[in-house]
Amino acid sequence: MPIASLTDRAVLALTGDDAPGFLQGLITCNVETLPPDEARLGALLAPQGKILFDFLLSRAGDGFHLDAPRAVLPDLMRRLTLYRLRARVAFAQTPLRVFAAWGAEPEGSWLRDGRLPALGWRLYAPEGGEPAVDATPEAFQAHRIALGVPESGADFALGDAFPHEALMDQLGGVDFRKGCYVGQEVVSRMQHRGTARTRVVPLLYPGAAVPAGTPVTAGARALGQTGSAAGDRGLGLLRLDRLADAVAAGERVEAGGLSVRVAKPDFVTFEVPGAA
């Protein structure tokens, strides 16, 4: 069972009598159904439906923890403050460290990663309560990439991607039965009309992967660009309608001059044209 310290992540604490209702009316996931042993994917959207911040939400006593990229935490706190108004809720960055484990189930106060069972577990530990670490953050990223799970910043840009494009609808990050939240109309419309044309999908390379941000093409068609990678596997944000046209025309998918194959993760319900 590998355990890695994710030093690029930080934990924001939300407390106060109004915290559950405040979050329920603001973010994409369902706060009311969140069990105590899960870290659930969620996001705060712009009114236009694009992802401003994504995180893993979990219960912490009478409040909540938001496990988010460390670099965006100050901006996330400022955005939450804009929505607070008269709500009795407080935000504070904690000194907790973020750990990930995968493989065999660990012992202790670990939370299951609600995105995908194979991703493993999360632990938020104070100084002096850290588990024994025997894996690198890069090893966890390779595990995530092999499963086909995207990460903000690496595989899609915050402020520029819809939840469907980042696979949040496939990874339990959007509840389509809960009430309103910011950006809900756009996301629901995309779900019910089936208009998500762009998706993050796995890319299989013949050797070492190309750098992130490399254009992915097929003939004269621009399909998208590459994202994070480890070894000969990576992720890419691609237009699936254009990929379907390329497959029908017998065109080769390329990135950085390399022929790449597109794959379909086991957990997705949509079709990936020409998937290996």
Beta strands, then each sheet from edge to edge (+ up, - down):
strand 1: 3-5
strand 2: 9-15
strand 3: 38-45
strand 4: 51-60
strand 5: 63-69
strand 6: 90-93
strand 7: 97-101
strand 8: 111-113
strand 9: 121-125
strand 10: 198-204
strand 11: 215-218
strand 12: 221-230
strand 13: 233-239
strand 14: 253-255
strand 15: 258-259
strand 16: 261-262
sheet 1: 1+ 7- 9+ 8- 3- 4+ 5- 2+ 6-
sheet 2: 15+ 14- 11+ 12- 13+ 10- 16+
end
